Amino acid sequence: MSSGWRELILMPDKQGHLRVDRLKYELCVLQVLRERLRCKEIWVVGANRYRNPDEDLPTDFEVQREQYYAALNLPLDVESFLGGVQREMNEALTLLDCSLPKNPHVKILQKRHGWIALSPLNAQPEPVNLSELKRQILKRWPMTSLLDMLKETDLRTDFSKAFKSATGRESLDPATLQKRLLLCLYGLGTNTGLKRVSSGAGAESYPDLVYVRRRFIRKEPFREAIAKVVNGVFRVRLPHIWGEATTACASDSKKFGSWDQNLMTEWHVRYGGKGIMIYWHVEKHAACIYSQLKTCSSSEVAAMIEGLLRHDTEMEVEKNYVDSHGQSEVAFAFCRLLGFQLLPRLKAIYAQKLYRAEAGQPEAYPNLQAVLTRPIDWQLIRQQYDQMIKYATALRLGTAETEAILKRFTRNNLKHPTYLAFAELGKAIKTIFLCRYLHSEALRREIQEGLNVIETWNGANSFILYGKGGEIATNDLENQELTMLALHLLQICLVYINTLMIQRVLTEPDWTQRMLPDDLRALTPLIYAHVTPYGIFRLDMSQRLAIEQDAVAA
């Protein structure tokens, strides 16, 4: 029991004897029970998320051990694995130590027993032709309807065919079904609702759209449709404009207001207000490959790993950029075992410490002495190597929810030997990253550019999801997820059509010669000055509203 709880629970009576306050004692028990349950130190028989943690692991690991190691591209011999990590640590520390005296942007200060001073990145040259390119697109395709963009994308990719009847029987003709599906997707994605969309849809009535929504639109077909459009974006891109295919994406979350009579809505500590979070994975040229609905307090690390493993697009992700909330020492370890590079932009870079690769060399790396700390405990990793691979395999196969597995490895479970081993490996991988991050301005700029892309994606969310003040106006979890997926689909359709429009302009000889390297570097298909997500506004000055009684009678 913590000292804070002890002071609340033990209260003196009139005779000065300490007595237990039963109500406060029960609150203390429930608090401890909650913490132990979240990290699965205790579990609930018959539950799913809070079941016995041994059930999260693959049951055939001992039989399929070699295949599971091969799937992760990791050696069976722990010494081979540790030897590679140790070499990387020594090389990274040596590189930073030797280059530090000549690096004008990084200084190691003695302030507070070691302080990393890192200069901010200089602004890159302003592209000179992008503004004119946007004006050209606005001139050629003025006020393009977002609904038309959705329609055009479907005509080119056939994503609407992913939506099948839940009963397996369809009585509507394909053309009618396609039209009603697109109207439903638009009503959900803009948050305006089916009733508003049906009012301008001609022959498509509100009951017709409700029928299609209930029978055809579900989460799994949405995922398939989004993957079709994302893969379509990858296929139509011209390499001489967008560059070769990238293997890097950025991930971050955005808060949306929502109704509060449900288990998803929480108060957000940083942003304030009640709401939910949508966690996005967006690649370099604004193609969002995965989206997740999460609570404000849930782990961004779990969401980051979930998106890297579960996206069904053709993209092969090798690098992932995150901010400080999307990384941890355990995250560094899991990403290494799963074959991803975790590249965060650390907010508190000044307070970071570097770990030593070997013991018994206190004088090594003289320029880094102020920020060096203890050596890595390789023996701990050596003892838990097989168990760590089990958990990495469980994440890869999805034998349990990613968040349910990672909750076991939190600070509430510090005595768990596998957690300690993950944390130790994470310290080693994070040290390697920090050395490279501080040494290379190009790496810092690469991470910054990646995170700028996802900030642009987040900024476009409110442009599309404008209905009901941008608030998720439902208490049903399934409907919340469908709104998120519809927003994802609409926005990736916007990217798809914009990609074609930009390429149509830039393939013309005049524009091909005008574009400079800085223009191509900053080029993005996530633009919407030429797009309208709203309806058509007609003003007839000769038409009056029938308000007065005689006008109504007439």
C-alpha atoms as one frame of an Amber mdcrd trajectory, in Angstrom:
protein
   0.000   0.000   0.000   1.357   3.425  -0.926   1.986   5.984   1.788  -0.659
   8.278   0.269  -3.328   5.610   0.580  -2.199   4.705   4.117  -2.797   8.256
   5.330  -6.313   8.207   3.926  -7.300   4.762   5.157  -5.943   4.805   8.702
  -7.876   7.355  10.737  -7.506   7.937  14.542 -10.609   7.497  16.637 -11.509
   9.475  19.769  -9.148   7.382  21.880  -6.271   7.963  19.456  -6.274   4.399
  18.075  -5.827   3.960  14.344  -8.918   2.579  12.617  -9.473   1.496   9.030
 -11.963   3.596   7.070 -13.842   0.856   5.246 -15.071   2.948   2.310 -11.621
   4.342   1.559 -10.088   0.889   2.040 -12.437  -0.572  -0.581 -11.541   2.226
  -2.992  -7.869   1.394  -2.463  -8.513  -2.279  -3.169 -10.408  -1.450  -6.356
  -7.595   0.846  -7.520  -4.963  -1.840  -6.986  -7.252  -4.440  -8.576  -7.633
  -2.214 -11.640  -3.875  -1.767 -12.032  -3.145  -5.482 -11.618  -5.944  -6.443
 -13.988  -4.728  -4.045 -16.694  -1.227  -5.523 -16.664  -2.688  -9.059 -16.301
  -0.962  -9.825 -13.056  -4.418 -11.165 -12.232  -7.041 -12.235 -14.771 -10.704
 -13.128 -15.168 -11.713 -16.686 -15.999 -13.910 -16.778 -19.110 -13.024 -13.227
 -20.207 -11.446 -12.246 -23.532  -9.369  -9.087 -23.120  -8.630  -9.808 -19.447
  -8.117 -13.550 -19.795  -5.133 -15.617 -18.670  -2.134 -13.981 -20.389  -0.755
 -17.390 -21.361  -3.733 -17.746 -23.713  -2.515 -14.688 -25.650   0.523 -16.579
 -26.884   0.560 -19.047 -29.793  -0.106 -22.518 -28.393   2.092 -24.292 -30.943
   5.195 -22.154 -30.408   7.408 -25.029 -29.255   6.456 -27.121 -32.294   6.690
 -24.272 -34.836   9.564 -22.451 -33.143  11.897 -22.364 -36.168   9.117 -21.190
 -38.510   8.137 -18.382 -36.134  11.735 -17.168 -35.863  12.078 -17.300 -39.647
   8.851 -15.313 -40.103  10.340 -12.524 -37.970  13.696 -12.865 -39.772  15.471
 -13.364 -36.435  18.235 -15.834 -35.597  17.503 -18.816 -33.356  20.807 -18.216
 -31.589  20.443 -15.421 -29.034  24.169 -14.664 -29.208  23.885 -13.826 -32.909
  21.011 -11.469 -32.180  22.730  -9.754 -29.252  26.027  -9.555 -31.104  24.360
  -7.593 -33.908  22.698  -5.161 -31.491  25.961  -4.644 -29.572  27.857  -3.884
 -32.775  25.220  -1.354 -33.816  25.412   0.308 -30.402  29.196   0.569 -30.477
  29.171   1.926 -34.031  26.438   4.470 -33.272  28.099   5.686 -30.059  31.473
   5.925 -31.779  29.983   7.841 -34.716  28.301  10.391 -32.462  31.327  10.724
 -30.175  33.715  11.395 -33.058  31.431  13.798 -34.930  30.186  15.774 -31.936
  33.059  18.334 -31.791  32.409  19.249 -35.451  28.605  19.271 -35.183  27.391
  22.890 -34.836  23.791  21.851 -34.085  24.351  19.504 -31.118  26.039  20.285
 -27.809  26.387  18.248 -24.627  26.132  20.583 -21.645  26.935  19.904 -18.005
  23.637  21.444 -16.965  21.602  19.149 -14.678  24.202  16.352 -14.912  24.005
  16.124 -18.696  21.880  18.181 -21.050  21.522  17.695 -24.818  21.213  21.029
 -26.632  19.814  20.560 -30.134  19.326  23.466 -32.544  15.986  23.599 -34.398
  15.966  22.815 -38.107  16.329  25.688 -40.540  13.356  26.379 -42.784  13.661
  24.902 -46.265  13.344  27.091 -49.387   9.781  28.076 -50.241   8.546  26.281
 -53.387   7.996  28.879 -56.076   5.565  27.065 -58.367   3.192  25.212 -56.045
   0.878  28.171 -55.477   0.536  28.653 -59.219  -0.084  24.910 -59.625  -2.958
  25.073 -57.115  -4.422  28.063 -58.952  -4.182  26.151 -62.216  -6.043  23.198
 -60.737  -8.709  25.531 -59.334  -9.067  27.145 -62.783  -9.436  23.828 -64.616
 -11.648  22.056 -62.067 -13.410  24.864 -60.162 -15.401  23.885 -57.089 -15.315
  20.171 -57.801 -17.924  18.313 -55.788 -16.511  15.889 -53.237 -19.408  13.579
 -54.094 -18.251  13.588 -57.730 -14.740  12.721 -56.558 -16.174   9.765 -54.638
 -18.132   8.678 -57.718 -15.147   9.050 -60.085 -12.909   7.046 -57.768 -15.462
   4.231 -57.657 -15.797   4.207 -61.439 -12.016   3.780 -61.686 -11.404   1.339
 -58.789 -14.773  -0.428 -58.252 -14.438  -0.131 -54.484 -18.238  -0.211 -54.049
 -18.224  -3.873 -55.092 -16.662  -4.670 -51.726 -20.008  -3.922 -50.058 -22.038
  -7.126 -50.233 -25.405  -7.907 -48.706 -25.213  -9.326 -45.190 -27.689 -12.031
 -46.231 -25.860 -12.958 -49.435 -28.934 -12.070 -51.555 -29.296  -8.828 -53.510
 -32.519  -7.755 -55.188 -31.427  -4.284 -56.314 -29.937  -3.817 -59.758 -26.186
  -2.966 -59.637 -26.549   0.612 -60.934 -29.193   1.558 -58.347 -27.253  -0.113
 -55.543 -24.034   1.664 -56.542 -25.720   5.059 -56.497 -27.351   4.498 -53.134
 -24.134   3.154 -51.662 -22.199   6.248 -52.721 -24.857   8.527 -51.236 -24.753
   6.588 -47.952 -20.951   6.702 -47.819 -21.017  10.435 -48.496 -23.636  11.074
 -45.798 -21.619   9.097 -43.240 -18.224  10.520 -44.208 -19.297  14.170 -44.144
 -21.386  13.573 -41.005 -24.385  15.275 -42.622 -26.475  12.113 -42.338 -28.614
  10.135 -44.754 -31.678  12.375 -44.432 -29.839  15.483 -45.666 -28.239  13.576
 -48.522 -31.549  12.049 -49.609 -33.214  15.477 -49.820 -31.149  16.334 -52.909
 -30.784  12.854 -54.355 -33.794  12.877 -56.664 -35.445   9.452 -56.751 -33.352
   8.087 -53.845 -35.520   8.466 -50.741 -34.460   8.392 -47.121 -35.912   4.885
 -46.488 -34.019   3.621 -49.541 -30.724   4.867 -48.119 -31.494   3.519 -44.642
 -32.131   0.091 -46.165 -28.788   0.106 -47.995 -26.966   1.394 -44.912 -28.304
  -1.401 -42.715 -27.901  -4.238 -45.177 -24.658  -3.462 -47.008 -22.419  -1.154
 -44.992 -20.248  -2.888 -42.389 -16.722  -2.531 -41.055 -15.047  -5.359 -42.998
 -16.219  -4.215 -46.472 -15.129  -0.688 -45.547 -11.594  -1.919 -44.862 -11.551
  -3.744 -48.205 -12.834  -0.687 -50.089 -10.241   1.604 -48.477  -7.457  -0.836
 -49.354  -8.644  -0.859 -52.979  -8.464   2.922 -53.222  -5.090   3.146 -51.455
  -3.645   0.511 -53.777  -5.164   2.437 -56.682  -3.303   5.565 -55.559  -0.035
   3.632 -55.537  -0.645   2.271 -59.038  -1.573   5.545 -60.763   1.364   7.520
 -59.393   4.011   8.578 -61.896   7.506   7.950 -60.462   9.083  10.965 -62.154
   6.648  13.224 -60.257   6.229  11.482 -56.884   9.453   9.516 -56.748   9.872
   5.803 -56.232   7.596   3.836 -53.899   8.215   4.696 -50.265   8.423   2.310
 -47.318   7.890   4.943 -44.608   4.724   6.234 -42.991   3.823   8.490 -40.091
   1.244   7.811 -37.398  -0.606  10.122 -35.042  -4.029  10.600 -33.476  -6.640
  13.351 -33.719  -9.354  14.121 -31.190 -12.994  14.333 -32.275 -15.862  15.486
 -30.106 -18.484  12.818 -29.421 -21.561  12.054 -27.403 -20.659  10.998 -23.887
 -23.129   8.256 -22.942 -20.837   5.469 -24.141 -17.697   3.644 -23.082 -15.468
   5.183 -25.794 -15.849   8.861 -24.906 -13.374  10.206 -22.351 -12.059  13.552
 -21.211  -8.830  14.391 -23.030  -6.171  15.606 -20.609  -4.075  17.507 -23.180
  -6.715  18.919 -25.520  -9.571  19.235 -23.042 -13.180  18.311 -23.711 -14.873
  14.968 -24.095 -14.274  12.938 -27.190 -12.664   9.997 -28.914  -9.440   9.609
 -30.854  -8.842   8.420 -34.405  -5.342   7.108 -34.989  -4.072   7.449 -38.564
  -1.188   5.860 -40.484  -0.270   8.080 -43.453   2.534   7.491 -45.940   4.784
  10.148 -47.435   2.403  11.372 -50.154  -0.749  11.512 -48.016  -2.145   8.022
 -48.655  -3.652   6.892 -45.343  -3.202   3.122 -45.098  -4.990   2.463 -41.785
  -7.310   4.096 -39.256  -8.367   3.104 -35.755 -10.948   4.299 -33.260  -9.557
   4.564 -29.737 -10.211   6.170 -26.385  -8.325   9.265 -25.291  -6.397   7.355
 -22.613  -5.558   4.220 -24.622  -2.016   3.494 -25.689  -0.758   5.196 -28.835
   2.089   2.678 -28.886  -0.411  -0.179 -29.252  -2.283   1.707 -31.988   0.996
   2.387 -33.809   1.995  -1.285 -33.844  -1.561  -2.398 -34.714  -1.616  -0.223
 -37.835   1.802  -1.387 -39.019   0.743  -5.030 -38.730  -2.915  -4.948 -39.818
  -3.083  -2.627 -42.842  -4.103  -4.613 -45.911  -2.566  -2.414 -48.572   0.281
  -3.209 -50.947   2.650  -0.908 -49.082   5.595  -2.551 -47.317   6.280  -0.464
 -44.228   9.835  -0.390 -42.911   9.934   2.982 -41.108   7.366   4.686 -38.924
   7.523   8.304 -37.736   5.767   9.175 -34.476   5.727  11.961 -31.916   6.690
  11.503 -28.264   3.362   9.885 -27.336   3.771   7.103 -29.894   7.038   5.744
 -28.559   8.417   4.020 -25.472  11.315   1.747 -24.641   9.064  -1.309 -24.983
   7.873   0.037 -28.364  11.480   0.276 -29.589  12.022  -3.361 -28.590   8.841
  -4.692 -30.213   9.455  -2.743 -33.430  12.960  -4.165 -33.659  11.672  -7.733
 -33.253   8.872  -7.145 -35.769  11.207  -5.651 -38.368  10.228  -1.951 -38.252
  12.303   1.135 -37.583  10.666   3.365 -34.985  11.655   6.979 -35.677  10.163
   9.378 -33.113  10.418  13.122 -32.741  11.212  13.365 -29.043   9.855  16.377
 -27.226  12.186  16.103 -24.225  15.345  15.439 -26.231  17.384  17.484 -23.746
  16.808  14.957 -20.931  17.623  11.766 -22.862  20.401   9.449 -21.721  22.611
   7.086 -23.713  23.337   3.586 -22.429  26.704   1.893 -22.681  27.090  -1.234
 -24.786  29.762  -2.811 -22.584  30.720  -2.731 -18.934  34.227  -1.976 -17.695
  34.957   0.883 -20.119  34.152   4.050 -18.153  36.504   6.206 -20.232  35.044
   5.239 -23.604  33.285   7.968 -25.639  34.840  10.978 -23.857  32.617  13.546
 -25.626  29.443  11.823 -24.393  30.381  11.281 -20.751  27.795  13.745 -19.407
  24.849  11.888 -20.963  26.117   8.319 -20.648  24.602   6.045 -18.034  24.878
   2.381 -17.031  25.627  -0.534 -19.415  22.840  -2.647 -20.897  22.043  -5.847
 -18.978  22.505  -8.271 -21.866  22.120 -11.284 -19.598  18.518 -10.346 -18.848
  17.712 -10.195 -22.566  19.558 -13.470 -23.088  17.413 -15.238 -20.490  14.096
 -13.944 -21.873  14.865 -14.052 -25.606  12.578 -16.968 -26.410   9.716 -15.496
 -24.384  10.133 -12.135 -26.129   9.840 -13.844 -29.509   6.612 -15.489 -28.303
   5.047 -12.110 -27.579   6.285 -10.630 -30.859   4.778 -13.618 -32.692   1.480
 -13.113 -30.830   1.387  -9.515 -32.096   2.214 -10.584 -35.644  -0.437 -13.319
 -35.734  -3.064 -11.335 -33.826  -3.783 -14.111 -31.306  -4.868 -11.316 -28.943
  -5.534  -7.583 -29.182  -2.340  -5.568 -29.487  -3.336  -3.270 -26.632  -4.228
  -6.234 -24.401  -0.742  -7.689 -24.909   1.128  -4.423 -24.476  -0.768  -3.514
 -21.307   1.121  -6.335 -19.639   4.353  -4.454 -20.253   3.755  -1.218 -18.364
   5.296   0.420 -15.327   2.607  -1.221 -13.196   4.269  -4.567 -13.825   7.893
  -3.729 -13.177   8.675  -7.142 -11.674   7.701  -9.098 -14.774  10.979 -10.565
 -16.119   9.909 -10.368 -19.762   8.909  -6.719 -19.299  12.335  -5.997 -17.836
  13.977  -7.707 -20.821  11.849  -5.747 -23.314  12.695  -2.511 -21.521  16.402
  -3.391 -21.572  16.380  -4.189 -25.298  14.395  -1.008 -25.893  17.054   1.044
 -24.107  19.683  -0.397 -26.443  17.660   0.257 -29.630  16.698   3.733 -28.445
  20.367   4.547 -27.798  21.200   3.532 -31.373  18.403   5.736 -32.667  19.383
   8.729 -30.514  22.983   8.584 -31.704  21.905   8.554 -35.341  19.250  11.212
 -34.726  21.717  13.605 -33.123  24.408  12.900 -35.709  22.294  13.264 -38.852
  20.412  16.436 -39.697  18.988  14.599 -42.724  17.328  12.039 -40.421  15.844
  14.776 -38.235  14.468  16.529 -41.292  13.087  13.263 -42.677  11.152  12.649
 -39.448   9.908  16.241 -39.356   8.670  16.044 -42.951   6.904  12.751 -42.266
   5.060  14.183 -39.269   4.163  17.317 -41.236   2.307  15.090 -43.717   0.107
  13.577 -41.041  -0.556  17.022 -39.548  -1.817  18.065 -42.980  -4.003  14.949
 -43.066  -5.439  15.820 -39.645  -6.137  19.347 -40.839  -8.240  18.069 -43.742
 -10.445  15.975 -41.436 -12.542  18.921 -40.326 -12.996  20.092 -43.940 -14.692
  16.797 -44.829 -16.358  15.838 -41.542 -18.150  19.153 -41.186 -21.670  17.965
 -40.339 -22.984  18.334 -36.768 -20.029  20.538 -35.896 -17.580  17.712 -36.606
 -18.878  15.765 -33.588 -19.415  11.999 -33.725 -23.147  12.176 -33.017 -23.872
   8.629 -31.878 -23.373   6.485 -28.799 -23.155   3.227 -30.749 -19.610   1.876
 -31.183 -20.334   0.353 -34.592 -21.714   3.632 -35.928 -18.707   5.516 -34.554
 -16.380   3.152 -36.425 -18.409   3.469 -39.634 -18.195   7.267 -39.447 -14.418
   6.999 -39.042 -14.075   4.594 -41.976 -16.340   6.705 -44.179 -14.225   9.770
 -43.409 -11.115   7.739 -44.244 -12.643   6.598 -47.544 -13.763  10.087 -48.596
 -10.388  11.606 -47.807  -8.406   8.931 -49.629 -10.732   9.391 -52.648  -9.859
  13.093 -52.522  -6.165  12.133 -52.608  -6.765   9.702 -55.504  -8.505  12.241
 -57.747  -6.091  15.043 -56.817  -3.198  12.778 -57.773  -4.693  12.353 -61.252
  -5.403  16.086 -61.582  -1.870  17.086 -60.566  -0.361  14.548 -62.945  -2.593
  15.790 -65.766  -1.140  19.288 -65.345   2.479  18.316 -64.706   2.746  16.032
 -67.739   2.274  19.041 -70.008   5.628  20.250 -71.423   5.403  23.770 -69.997
   4.783  22.520 -66.470   7.348  19.728 -66.746  10.060  22.316 -67.363   8.824
  24.701 -64.660   8.876  22.295 -61.724  12.008  22.580 -59.572  13.343  20.021
 -57.063  11.948  22.094 -54.179   8.530  22.079 -55.850   8.524  18.297 -56.227
   9.769  17.884 -52.641   6.807  19.797 -51.223   4.207  18.490 -53.689   1.165
  16.910 -52.013  -2.170  15.637 -53.363  -3.927  16.614 -50.111  -5.238  19.975
 -51.368  -8.864  21.065 -51.347  -9.150  24.748 -52.333 -10.829  23.549 -55.568
 -13.197  21.154 -53.750 -16.599  21.700 -52.190 -18.071  19.075 -49.828 -21.390
  20.938 -49.651 -24.528  20.885 -51.760 -25.501  23.170 -54.624 -26.897  26.569
 -53.621 -29.567  27.952 -55.929 -30.933  31.479 -55.451 -34.152  32.432 -57.276
 -35.136  36.022 -56.449 -38.581  35.553 -57.972 -39.489  32.624 -55.734 -41.045
  33.355 -52.309 -41.634  31.110 -49.309 -45.319  30.285 -48.656 -45.545  31.749
 -45.167 -48.717  33.918 -45.034 -52.073  32.186 -44.818 -53.409  33.450 -48.106
 -50.208  32.390 -49.827 -50.596  28.927 -48.388 -54.262  28.773 -49.459 -53.341
  29.835 -52.931
